[in-house]
């Protein structure tokens, strides 16, 4: 009983800072959309398409980031600090290389990629300007991710949270100044939002490095990397490839859906962009408690305490469902009001308010998927979420989304019904998987 109480206390201490950090990270991403909504709805639609590509690119870095989180959590649970240093060092090296390569591709390929996405000609200039800047400097984010993952795994989630507080203040001030031309700055519109976002990410990277060396890993001794720790690289990729693969499948699914949504019209595309940014705050608690729970589950699996890990997973799922569904219902009740704050386009307001009610049903499945993917990966069950995600996301989400939305002409409502089925089918199967305990003894600490 005492261990259960202590574990729940540990979860609160982890989930609290992660909640604030995730909230502010979402705010950082949504702030461009919110402020640009006062500038031009077409700018919002264009940035929404770009952000689908940016998010997909970030998943390349997540290959290493997910592996860093899982390995560091299990090694810390097993009290193997030198391996934590090795994993963090290898992750930083790989993400730096990947970050530079991806940034070059996004900057130089902006027009072609957006044309491939089917972005309409009247939105193209907005999209290209935003993507060349944000995509071209995306390596700041790539380098920051493994540092944050290692700090959280070491129960130091408070520090990434403090960094994102500073970064959000800078981004809000930068957006206001550069989008609308305040405080003597030029009015740059979409370009101003992009510059502000990149500057904020650069400051975040610098602060995280300072914290890493002062609070977690004072140095990276060369004897730990000579010879090169290939086993840690293999483990990072063994975890990261299927884990990030599931996320990549989901995000590629979203890119295809965005392409289909673009076929419906600018209003539908703008509505989807608004809804995506609004509902992020609905499942925010779920993300925080799932990530905090995953760290504790990783510690427990590393210490071979499988029954305790199982009960922690069930506890996380229960509270994630209660809080998220309550918030989703409140959001839906106030959907028309929320959309009226963002736009005066009555068609967008009507469609958005309708989709918010459909999203209440969708969140049940999404909550379970977020919790289960984090929990199973942290336990070492890395392939099951990937296989399930690919099959259901494309067989249900994309296929039925096209049939309901385009073929049957149900529009954005039809697509959201397909997304709801996708999330809930996967959620049901994930619950069965966790209860089966087939994930036990798949950890990396022997």
WOSUL-V876018 format. One record per residue. N is the residue number from 0. SS is DSSP state (H for helix, E for strand, C for the rest). PHI is phi in radians with two decimals (NA if undefined). OMEGA is omega in whole degrees, -180 to 180 (* if undefined). Layout:
# WOSUL-V876018
n->N ss->SS phi->PHI omega->OMEGA
n->N ss->SS phi->PHI omega->OMEGA
This chain:
# WOSUL-V876018
n->0 ss->C phi->NA omega->-180
n->1 ss->H phi->-1.08 omega->179
n->2 ss->H phi->-1.10 omega->180
n->3 ss->H phi->-1.09 omega->179
n->4 ss->H phi->-1.10 omega->-179
n->5 ss->H phi->-1.14 omega->179
n->6 ss->H phi->-1.13 omega->178
n->7 ss->H phi->-1.18 omega->175
n->8 ss->H phi->-1.14 omega->177
n->9 ss->H phi->-1.04 omega->179
n->10 ss->H phi->-1.09 omega->179
n->11 ss->H phi->-1.09 omega->-179
n->12 ss->H phi->-1.17 omega->178
n->13 ss->H phi->-1.44 omega->-173
n->14 ss->H phi->-1.19 omega->-179
n->15 ss->H phi->-1.02 omega->177
n->16 ss->H phi->-1.08 omega->179
n->17 ss->H phi->-1.13 omega->178
n->18 ss->H phi->-1.03 omega->-179
n->19 ss->H phi->-1.11 omega->-180
n->20 ss->H phi->-1.08 omega->-179
n->21 ss->H phi->-1.15 omega->176
n->22 ss->H phi->-1.00 omega->-178
n->23 ss->H phi->-1.26 omega->175
n->24 ss->H phi->-1.15 omega->176
n->25 ss->H phi->-1.12 omega->178
n->26 ss->H phi->-1.08 omega->178
n->27 ss->H phi->-1.03 omega->179
n->28 ss->H phi->-1.29 omega->-177
n->29 ss->H phi->-1.40 omega->-175
n->30 ss->H phi->-1.08 omega->176
n->31 ss->H phi->-1.04 omega->-180
n->32 ss->H phi->-1.12 omega->-177
n->33 ss->H phi->-1.09 omega->-178
n->34 ss->H phi->-1.26 omega->178
n->35 ss->H phi->-1.22 omega->177
n->36 ss->C phi->-1.11 omega->176
n->37 ss->C phi->-1.48 omega->-178
n->38 ss->C phi->-1.74 omega->-178
n->39 ss->C phi->-3.02 omega->177
n->40 ss->H phi->-1.08 omega->178
n->41 ss->H phi->-1.13 omega->177
n->42 ss->H phi->-1.12 omega->178
n->43 ss->H phi->-1.09 omega->-179
n->44 ss->H phi->-1.08 omega->-179
n->45 ss->H phi->-1.14 omega->180
n->46 ss->H phi->-1.14 omega->177
n->47 ss->H phi->-1.07 omega->178
n->48 ss->H phi->-1.17 omega->179
n->49 ss->H phi->-1.04 omega->-177
n->50 ss->H phi->-1.14 omega->173
n->51 ss->H phi->-1.10 omega->178
n->52 ss->H phi->-1.21 omega->179
n->53 ss->H phi->-1.10 omega->180
n->54 ss->H phi->-1.10 omega->177
n->55 ss->H phi->-1.12 omega->178
n->56 ss->H phi->-1.12 omega->179
n->57 ss->H phi->-1.09 omega->179
n->58 ss->H phi->-1.21 omega->173
n->59 ss->H phi->-1.10 omega->179
n->60 ss->H phi->-1.24 omega->-179
n->61 ss->H phi->-1.16 omega->175
n->62 ss->H phi->-0.95 omega->180
n->63 ss->H phi->-1.45 omega->-175
n->64 ss->H phi->-1.10 omega->-180
n->65 ss->H phi->-1.11 omega->178
n->66 ss->H phi->-1.08 omega->178
n->67 ss->H phi->-1.06 omega->-178
n->68 ss->H phi->-1.09 omega->-177
n->69 ss->H phi->-1.16 omega->-177
n->70 ss->H phi->-1.14 omega->180
n->71 ss->H phi->-1.09 omega->179
n->72 ss->H phi->-1.08 omega->-178
n->73 ss->H phi->-1.24 omega->179
n->74 ss->H phi->-1.19 omega->176
n->75 ss->H phi->-1.17 omega->176
n->76 ss->H phi->-1.05 omega->179
n->77 ss->C phi->-1.58 omega->178
n->78 ss->C phi->1.06 omega->179
n->79 ss->C phi->-2.02 omega->-170
n->80 ss->H phi->-1.15 omega->-179
n->81 ss->H phi->-1.08 omega->178
n->82 ss->H phi->-1.23 omega->174
n->83 ss->H phi->-1.08 omega->179
n->84 ss->H phi->-1.10 omega->180
n->85 ss->H phi->-1.08 omega->-179
n->86 ss->H phi->-1.06 omega->-179
n->87 ss->H phi->-1.12 omega->179
n->88 ss->H phi->-1.12 omega->179
n->89 ss->H phi->-1.12 omega->-180
n->90 ss->H phi->-1.11 omega->179
n->91 ss->H phi->-1.11 omega->180
n->92 ss->H phi->-1.08 omega->-177
n->93 ss->H phi->-1.16 omega->-178
n->94 ss->H phi->-1.23 omega->174
n->95 ss->H phi->-1.12 omega->179
n->96 ss->H phi->-1.11 omega->180
n->97 ss->H phi->-1.08 omega->-178
n->98 ss->H phi->-1.07 omega->-180
n->99 ss->H phi->-1.15 omega->-179
n->100 ss->H phi->-1.11 omega->-179
n->101 ss->H phi->-1.14 omega->179
n->102 ss->H phi->-1.08 omega->178
n->103 ss->H phi->-1.10 omega->-179
n->104 ss->H phi->-1.08 omega->-178
n->105 ss->H phi->-1.19 omega->-179
n->106 ss->H phi->-1.19 omega->-176
n->107 ss->H phi->-1.32 omega->-175
n->108 ss->C phi->-1.73 omega->-175
n->109 ss->H phi->-0.94 omega->-178
n->110 ss->H phi->-1.05 omega->-178
n->111 ss->H phi->-1.15 omega->-180
n->112 ss->H phi->-1.14 omega->-179
n->113 ss->H phi->-1.25 omega->175
n->114 ss->H phi->-1.15 omega->177
n->115 ss->H phi->-1.08 omega->179
n->116 ss->C phi->-1.28 omega->179
n->117 ss->C phi->1.38 omega->180
n->118 ss->C phi->-1.10 omega->-176
n->119 ss->C phi->-1.16 omega->-176
n->120 ss->H phi->-0.97 omega->-178
n->121 ss->H phi->-1.24 omega->179
n->122 ss->H phi->-1.79 omega->-169
n->123 ss->H phi->-1.09 omega->-177
n->124 ss->H phi->-1.12 omega->176
n->125 ss->H phi->-1.02 omega->-176
n->126 ss->H phi->-1.12 omega->-178
n->127 ss->H phi->-1.13 omega->-179
n->128 ss->H phi->-1.03 omega->-178
n->129 ss->H phi->-1.19 omega->-175
n->130 ss->H phi->-1.26 omega->180
n->131 ss->H phi->-1.07 omega->-178
n->132 ss->H phi->-1.44 omega->-177
n->133 ss->H phi->-1.15 omega->179
n->134 ss->H phi->-1.17 omega->-178
n->135 ss->H phi->-1.18 omega->-180
n->136 ss->C phi->-2.02 omega->-176
n->137 ss->C phi->-1.23 omega->-179
n->138 ss->H phi->-1.14 omega->173
n->139 ss->H phi->-1.00 omega->-180
n->140 ss->H phi->-1.20 omega->-179
n->141 ss->H phi->-1.06 omega->-178
n->142 ss->H phi->-1.29 omega->-177
n->143 ss->H phi->-1.22 omega->-171
n->144 ss->H phi->-1.04 omega->-179
n->145 ss->H phi->-1.17 omega->177
n->146 ss->H phi->-1.14 omega->178
n->147 ss->H phi->-1.06 omega->-179
n->148 ss->H phi->-1.09 omega->-180
n->149 ss->H phi->-1.19 omega->178
n->150 ss->H phi->-1.11 omega->179
n->151 ss->H phi->-1.11 omega->-179
n->152 ss->H phi->-1.07 omega->179
n->153 ss->C phi->-1.59 omega->-180
n->154 ss->C phi->1.09 omega->179
n->155 ss->C phi->-2.05 omega->-178
n->156 ss->H phi->-1.14 omega->-179
n->157 ss->H phi->-1.09 omega->-175
n->158 ss->H phi->-1.29 omega->173
n->159 ss->H phi->-1.02 omega->177
n->160 ss->H phi->-1.09 omega->-179
n->161 ss->H phi->-1.10 omega->179
n->162 ss->H phi->-1.12 omega->-176
n->163 ss->H phi->-1.21 omega->174
n->164 ss->H phi->-1.06 omega->180
n->165 ss->H phi->-1.07 omega->-177
n->166 ss->H phi->-1.11 omega->180
n->167 ss->H phi->-1.12 omega->178
n->168 ss->H phi->-1.04 omega->179
n->169 ss->H phi->-1.10 omega->-177
n->170 ss->H phi->-1.19 omega->179
n->171 ss->H phi->-1.09 omega->179
n->172 ss->H phi->-1.11 omega->-179
n->173 ss->H phi->-1.15 omega->178
n->174 ss->H phi->-1.06 omega->-178
n->175 ss->H phi->-1.06 omega->-178
n->176 ss->H phi->-1.26 omega->-169
n->177 ss->H phi->-1.62 omega->176
n->178 ss->H phi->-1.30 omega->-172
n->179 ss->H phi->-1.82 omega->178
n->180 ss->C phi->1.29 omega->-180
n->181 ss->C phi->-1.78 omega->177
n->182 ss->C phi->0.97 omega->177
n->183 ss->C phi->1.40 omega->179
n->184 ss->C phi->-1.48 omega->176
n->185 ss->C phi->-1.26 omega->177
n->186 ss->C phi->-1.47 omega->-173
n->187 ss->C phi->-1.81 omega->178
n->188 ss->C phi->1.07 omega->-178
n->189 ss->H phi->-1.05 omega->179
n->190 ss->H phi->-1.09 omega->178
n->191 ss->H phi->-1.11 omega->177
n->192 ss->H phi->-1.08 omega->-180
n->193 ss->H phi->-1.16 omega->-180
n->194 ss->H phi->-1.09 omega->180
n->195 ss->H phi->-1.08 omega->179
n->196 ss->H phi->-1.07 omega->-178
n->197 ss->H phi->-1.20 omega->178
n->198 ss->H phi->-1.06 omega->180
n->199 ss->H phi->-1.11 omega->179
n->200 ss->H phi->-1.17 omega->177
n->201 ss->H phi->-1.13 omega->178
n->202 ss->H phi->-1.09 omega->178
n->203 ss->H phi->-1.04 omega->180
n->204 ss->H phi->-1.06 omega->-179
n->205 ss->H phi->-1.10 omega->-179
n->206 ss->H phi->-1.13 omega->180
n->207 ss->H phi->-1.14 omega->176
n->208 ss->H phi->-1.09 omega->179
n->209 ss->H phi->-1.04 omega->-180
n->210 ss->H phi->-1.15 omega->-180
n->211 ss->H phi->-0.96 omega->-176
n->212 ss->H phi->-1.30 omega->-177
n->213 ss->H phi->-1.56 omega->-171
n->214 ss->H phi->-2.05 omega->-172
n->215 ss->H phi->-2.27 omega->-178
n->216 ss->C phi->-2.19 omega->-176
n->217 ss->C phi->-1.04 omega->-180
n->218 ss->C phi->-2.80 omega->176
n->219 ss->C phi->-2.01 omega->-177
n->220 ss->C phi->-1.00 omega->-175
n->221 ss->H phi->-1.14 omega->-178
n->222 ss->H phi->-1.17 omega->177
n->223 ss->H phi->-1.39 omega->-177
n->224 ss->C phi->-2.08 omega->176
n->225 ss->C phi->-2.23 omega->-2
n->226 ss->C phi->-1.22 omega->-177
n->227 ss->C phi->-1.05 omega->-178
n->228 ss->C phi->-1.32 omega->-178
n->229 ss->H phi->-1.06 omega->-179
n->230 ss->H phi->-1.11 omega->178
n->231 ss->H phi->-1.24 omega->175
n->232 ss->H phi->-1.09 omega->179
n->233 ss->H phi->-1.09 omega->179
n->234 ss->H phi->-1.15 omega->177
n->235 ss->H phi->-1.02 omega->-180
n->236 ss->H phi->-1.28 omega->180
n->237 ss->H phi->-1.09 omega->177
n->238 ss->H phi->-1.41 omega->-170
n->239 ss->H phi->-1.22 omega->-176
n->240 ss->H phi->-1.09 omega->178
n->241 ss->H phi->-1.18 omega->-179
n->242 ss->H phi->-1.16 omega->177
n->243 ss->H phi->-1.20 omega->178
n->244 ss->H phi->-1.06 omega->177
n->245 ss->H phi->-1.12 omega->178
n->246 ss->H phi->-1.16 omega->178
n->247 ss->H phi->-1.12 omega->177
n->248 ss->H phi->-1.04 omega->179
n->249 ss->H phi->-1.08 omega->-176
n->250 ss->H phi->-1.28 omega->174
n->251 ss->H phi->-1.13 omega->173
n->252 ss->H phi->-1.00 omega->-180
n->253 ss->H phi->-1.16 omega->177
n->254 ss->H phi->-1.14 omega->178
n->255 ss->H phi->-1.11 omega->179
n->256 ss->H phi->-1.12 omega->177
n->257 ss->H phi->-1.08 omega->177
n->258 ss->H phi->-1.05 omega->179
n->259 ss->H phi->-1.15 omega->180
n->260 ss->H phi->-1.11 omega->178
n->261 ss->H phi->-1.11 omega->178
n->262 ss->H phi->-1.19 omega->-179
n->263 ss->H phi->-1.33 omega->180
n->264 ss->C phi->2.42 omega->-178
n->265 ss->H phi->-1.12 omega->-179
n->266 ss->H phi->-1.11 omega->179
n->267 ss->H phi->-1.14 omega->-180
n->268 ss->H phi->-1.14 omega->178
n->269 ss->H phi->-1.14 omega->178
n->270 ss->H phi->-1.05 omega->179
n->271 ss->H phi->-1.06 omega->180
n->272 ss->H phi->-1.06 omega->178
n->273 ss->H phi->-1.11 omega->-177
n->274 ss->H phi->-1.07 omega->-179
n->275 ss->H phi->-1.01 omega->-179
n->276 ss->H phi->-1.28 omega->179
n->277 ss->H phi->-1.27 omega->-173
n->278 ss->H phi->-1.29 omega->174
n->279 ss->C phi->-0.96 omega->-178
n->280 ss->C phi->-1.33 omega->177
n->281 ss->C phi->-1.26 omega->-177
n->282 ss->C phi->-1.70 omega->178
n->283 ss->H phi->-1.06 omega->180
n->284 ss->H phi->-1.04 omega->179
n->285 ss->H phi->-1.05 omega->180
n->286 ss->H phi->-1.06 omega->-177
n->287 ss->H phi->-1.12 omega->-176
n->288 ss->H phi->-1.24 omega->177
n->289 ss->H phi->-1.21 omega->179
n->290 ss->H phi->-1.21 omega->177
n->291 ss->H phi->-1.10 omega->178
n->292 ss->H phi->-1.09 omega->-180
n->293 ss->H phi->-1.12 omega->178
n->294 ss->H phi->-1.11 omega->179
n->295 ss->H phi->-1.16 omega->177
n->296 ss->H phi->-1.07 omega->177
n->297 ss->H phi->-1.07 omega->177
n->298 ss->H phi->-1.05 omega->-177
n->299 ss->H phi->-1.17 omega->178
n->300 ss->H phi->-1.15 omega->177
n->301 ss->H phi->-1.06 omega->178
n->302 ss->C phi->-1.68 omega->177
n->303 ss->C phi->1.10 omega->178
n->304 ss->C phi->-1.86 omega->-170
n->305 ss->H phi->-1.29 omega->-179
n->306 ss->H phi->-1.16 omega->177
n->307 ss->H phi->-1.11 omega->178
n->308 ss->H phi->-1.10 omega->179
n->309 ss->H phi->-1.05 omega->-178
n->310 ss->H phi->-1.19 omega->175
n->311 ss->H phi->-1.09 omega->178
n->312 ss->H phi->-1.06 omega->179
n->313 ss->H phi->-1.12 omega->180
n->314 ss->H phi->-1.11 omega->179
n->315 ss->H phi->-1.08 omega->-178
n->316 ss->H phi->-1.08 omega->-178
n->317 ss->H phi->-1.04 omega->-176
n->318 ss->H phi->-1.28 omega->176
n->319 ss->H phi->-1.11 omega->179
n->320 ss->H phi->-1.14 omega->-177
n->321 ss->H phi->-1.04 omega->-175
n->322 ss->H phi->-1.22 omega->-175
n->323 ss->H phi->-1.15 omega->-179
n->324 ss->H phi->-1.19 omega->176
n->325 ss->H phi->-1.09 omega->179
n->326 ss->H phi->-1.13 omega->-179
n->327 ss->H phi->-1.06 omega->179
n->328 ss->H phi->-1.14 omega->178
n->329 ss->H phi->-1.11 omega->179
n->330 ss->H phi->-1.05 omega->-179
n->331 ss->H phi->-1.12 omega->178
n->332 ss->H phi->-1.02 omega->-177
n->333 ss->C phi->-1.88 omega->-176
n->334 ss->H phi->-0.99 omega->-178
n->335 ss->H phi->-1.10 omega->179
n->336 ss->H phi->-1.13 omega->-179
n->337 ss->H phi->-1.06 omega->-179
n->338 ss->H phi->-1.19 omega->178
n->339 ss->H phi->-1.17 omega->175
n->340 ss->H phi->-1.29 omega->-173
n->341 ss->H phi->-1.66 omega->-176
n->342 ss->C phi->-2.69 omega->174
n->343 ss->C phi->-1.83 omega->177
n->344 ss->C phi->-1.33 omega->-174
n->345 ss->H phi->-1.15 omega->178
n->346 ss->H phi->-1.20 omega->177
n->347 ss->H phi->-1.12 omega->179
n->348 ss->H phi->-1.09 omega->-179
n->349 ss->H phi->-1.12 omega->-179
n->350 ss->H phi->-1.14 omega->-179
n->351 ss->H phi->-1.11 omega->179
n->352 ss->H phi->-1.10 omega->179
n->353 ss->H phi->-1.16 omega->-178
n->354 ss->H phi->-1.12 omega->-180
n->355 ss->H phi->-1.07 omega->177
n->356 ss->H phi->-1.23 omega->176
n->357 ss->H phi->-1.10 omega->-177
n->358 ss->H phi->-1.20 omega->177
n->359 ss->H phi->-1.00 omega->179
n->360 ss->H phi->-1.22 omega->-180
n->361 ss->H phi->-1.11 omega->-173
n->362 ss->H phi->-1.12 omega->178
n->363 ss->H phi->-0.99 omega->179
n->364 ss->H phi->-1.23 omega->-177
n->365 ss->H phi->-1.09 omega->179
n->366 ss->H phi->-1.02 omega->-179
n->367 ss->H phi->-1.12 omega->-180
n->368 ss->H phi->-1.13 omega->180
n->369 ss->H phi->-1.10 omega->180
n->370 ss->H phi->-1.09 omega->-172
n->371 ss->H phi->-1.19 omega->179
n->372 ss->H phi->-1.06 omega->179
n->373 ss->H phi->-1.11 omega->-177
n->374 ss->H phi->-1.16 omega->-178
n->375 ss->H phi->-1.14 omega->179
n->376 ss->H phi->-1.12 omega->-178
n->377 ss->H phi->-1.12 omega->178
n->378 ss->H phi->-1.46 omega->-179
n->379 ss->C phi->1.76 omega->179
n->380 ss->C phi->-1.52 omega->-165
n->381 ss->C phi->-1.64 omega->-174
n->382 ss->C phi->-1.59 omega->-176
n->383 ss->H phi->-1.04 omega->179
n->384 ss->H phi->-1.03 omega->-179
n->385 ss->H phi->-1.18 omega->-179
n->386 ss->H phi->-1.09 omega->-180
n->387 ss->H phi->-1.11 omega->-179
n->388 ss->H phi->-1.06 omega->-179
n->389 ss->H phi->-1.06 omega->-176
n->390 ss->H phi->-1.14 omega->-174
n->391 ss->H phi->-1.39 omega->-180
n->392 ss->H phi->-1.01 omega->-177
n->393 ss->H phi->-1.55 omega->-179
n->394 ss->H phi->-1.25 omega->-179
n->395 ss->H phi->-1.96 omega->-174
n->396 ss->H phi->-1.04 omega->-176
n->397 ss->H phi->-1.35 omega->-176
n->398 ss->H phi->-1.07 omega->-179
n->399 ss->H phi->-1.23 omega->176
n->400 ss->H phi->-1.05 omega->178
n->401 ss->H phi->-1.19 omega->-179
n->402 ss->H phi->-1.08 omega->-177
n->403 ss->H phi->-1.21 omega->-173
n->404 ss->H phi->-1.38 omega->-173
n->405 ss->H phi->-1.76 omega->-175
n->406 ss->H phi->-1.12 omega->-180
n->407 ss->C phi->-1.49 omega->177
n->408 ss->C phi->1.05 omega->175
n->409 ss->C phi->-1.50 omega->176
n->410 ss->H phi->1.19 omega->-175
n->411 ss->H phi->-1.11 omega->178
n->412 ss->H phi->-1.12 omega->179
n->413 ss->H phi->-1.10 omega->179
n->414 ss->H phi->-1.14 omega->-179
n->415 ss->H phi->-1.19 omega->175
n->416 ss->H phi->-1.12 omega->178
n->417 ss->H phi->-1.13 omega->179
n->418 ss->H phi->-1.11 omega->180
n->419 ss->H phi->-1.09 omega->178
n->420 ss->H phi->-1.12 omega->179
n->421 ss->H phi->-0.99 omega->-176
n->422 ss->H phi->-1.10 omega->-174
n->423 ss->H phi->-1.33 omega->176
n->424 ss->H phi->-1.13 omega->178
n->425 ss->H phi->-1.11 omega->-180
n->426 ss->H phi->-1.04 omega->180
n->427 ss->H phi->-1.06 omega->-178
n->428 ss->H phi->-1.20 omega->179
n->429 ss->H phi->-1.11 omega->178
n->430 ss->H phi->-1.07 omega->178
n->431 ss->H phi->-1.07 omega->-179
n->432 ss->H phi->-1.13 omega->-178
n->433 ss->H phi->-1.12 omega->-179
n->434 ss->H phi->-1.15 omega->-179
n->435 ss->H phi->-1.26 omega->-177
n->436 ss->C phi->1.03 omega->175
n->437 ss->C phi->-1.21 omega->179
n->438 ss->C phi->-1.36 omega->-177
n->439 ss->C phi->-1.11 omega->177
n->440 ss->C phi->1.15 omega->172
n->441 ss->C phi->-1.79 omega->-177
n->442 ss->C phi->-1.19 omega->-176
n->443 ss->C phi->-1.76 omega->177
n->444 ss->C phi->-1.72 omega->-176
n->445 ss->C phi->-1.78 omega->*
